Amino acid sequence: MQTKIIVIIGGPGTGKSTIIDGLVAKGYCCYPEISREVTLEAKKQGIEQLFLEKPLLFSELLLEGRKKQFVNAYNESHDVVFIDRGIPDVLAYMHYIGDSYPASFDTACREHTYSKIFILPPWEEIYISDEARYENFEQAKLINTHLIETYKNYGYELIEVPKDTMDNRIIFILDEISK
């Protein structure tokens, strides 16, 4: 049986990492968001905001990391693997900033397909900005729009997770997967 690779997407501050942490606590195999890791590594090299200063380089590093996550998830012995953001997120963010990218980005999206995509809607009440999340809430909503468009362009049906407690959101996701 092939591993189901489930992606949790949404704009900044929608609760993705909290849900991933909750799934880990329940014993599920999960892969974290890697953009903070890429950003922190760039800061060590003296680049304060890699995404803003060198968006293509940042996106290339994210793309490579997310492709590795996909391959690792595909080869897991677990029935289900959850990933915080997928490969099309990279393109959605490039669309958001109005930047172009090589055809290899599109190829990566077509060659690495996920089982299900859950989207967390913008939620102002839980939105928090920090040193790695520089967008304001209005920008987060715009990013959400780009995520929806990009994933739909690759043929994905997006399942919107209701605004609720972390536990209820996890129950919703697990119920949808079992259908």
N, C-alpha and C positions, 0 to 999 in steps of 0.2 A: 504494500500500500504506500502511495506517495504521501509525503508530508504535506499537510496543508500549511501554506505560508499566508498568514493573516497580517495585514498592515493596518495600523492605526494612524490616520492622518488628521490634519486640521491646522489652522493657522496657529501662530504663537499664542501660548497661554490658554489653550483650550482644555488642558488636563491630560494630554497624551502620556507624559512621563509618569504622572500619578497613577493612571490606569495600568501602565506597564509594571510599575512597582507593585501594585495590588495583585496583578496576575502572577508575578514572581513569588509574592508572599503565599499565593495559593498553590504554588508548585509548578506553574507553567513555564515552559521554555520561552524566554523573551530576549530580544536583542534591543539594546538601548539606542536612542538617537545619538548620532556620531558628530553632529555639527559643533557641539560644545568642545569636544575633543580636538577637532580640527582648529577651532578658534583659539583654544588655549595653547596649542602647539605653535601657532603663528605668533601669539603674544610672546612666547619664549624667544622667538626669532626677531622680536622687535616690531612686528606688524600688529598694530592695535586692533583694527577691525578688518580682517582679511576679506570678508564678504564685501565690504564697502570699498576697500582700496584695490583689491585684485579679484573681482567677482568671478572671472573665468577660472583662475587658478583655484579659488575656493571651491567652485562647483566641480572642477575636475577631481579634486581630492575627495569631495563628498561622493561623487559618482563611483569612483574606484572603491571607496569604503562600503558603499551600499551594494555594489556588485558582489563584493566579498561576503557581506552579510547574507545576501541571497543564496550564494553557493553553499555557505556554511549551514544555513537554515534548511536548504534542500537536502543536505546530507545528514541532518540530525536523525537520531533514532526515535524522536518524539513524533506522535501523530500530528500535533499542531505546534507551530512556532509563530509567535507574535513578534512583529517588528515595529518599532517606533519610527515612522516615515519610510517611504519607499523610493525607488529610483525616479519615478515621475515627479516627485517633489523637487528634485534638482531643476528640472525644466520649468516647473511652475514658478519657482523663485526667479529664474532667468527671465521668464515672461514678465513677472512683476516689476523687475528693474528695467525692462526694455532692452535687455542685452541679447546678442546672438550667441550661438553655441555651435560646435561642430556636429555634423551628421551622426557621429558616433554616439552622441547623447540619445538621439532618437532610436538608434539601433539597440542600445542597451535597454531601453524601455520595451522594445518589441521582443527582445530575446529573453528577458527575465519577467515572467508573468506571475502574478500573485493569485491566490485562491479567492480571497475576499478582501474588500477594502471597507473599513469603517471610518467615517468622518465625524469628527467632533466639531460642532458649530461654534462660532464666536460666542463668547460668554463673558460679558463685561464684568460681572460680579466676581469672577475668579481671576480675571486678567491681572497679572503683575509683570512689570518691566524690571529687568536687571541688567548686569554688565554684559551678558551674552544675548539678551533679548532687548534690542534697542528700539523696536517698532512700537508705535503707539497703537491704541485700540483700533482706530480707523484704518491704519495700515494693515493690522492683523485681519480685519474684515476683507480688505482688498486681496490679501494673500490667499484667504480662504476661497474667494471667487476664482482666482487663478488655479488653485488646487483642483477645484471641482471641474473646471474646463479642461485642464490637462489630463486628469484621470479619465474623464468621459471620452476625450479624444483617443485614448488607447482602449476604448471599449469596456471600461469597468463600470459596473453598477455600484454606486456608492450607497452604503447603508448608514444613515444618520443616527448617531447615538444620542438619545435624549439627554437634556440637561437634568442631572439628578446627582445623588450621592455617588461616590466612587463605587461602592458595593453594588448599587442598582445598575450603574453603567456596565460593570463587569458582568452581572447577571444577564443583562440585555445582550451583550456581545456573545456570551457563551450559549445563550438560547438560540441566537441567530446562526451560530456555527453548527449547532446540532440539527438544524432543519434540513 
